[in-house]
């Protein structure tokens, strides 16, 4: 199970898929009606993606270590960037 949490949205895109004539708008909060799609910044998205990759690589390295596959373990650990 992932420990990486999705970033908090900075805004929401509100629209009505069944009624496109109503258009769409941006809001700071979710709308009580219509569809509210969360929006995040590119900085948030990049940080989230990097954390997910790090988590997957650490999990793969742990599996290699448990299986005594040390060359694979070393290769995977070399791919994990240092914490910033």
Buried (B, 14 or more C-beta within 10 A) or exposed (E): EEEBEEBEBEBBBBBBEEEEEEEBEEBEEEBEEBBBEEBBEEEBEEBBEEBBBBBBBBEBBEEBBEEEBEEBBEEBBEEBEEEE
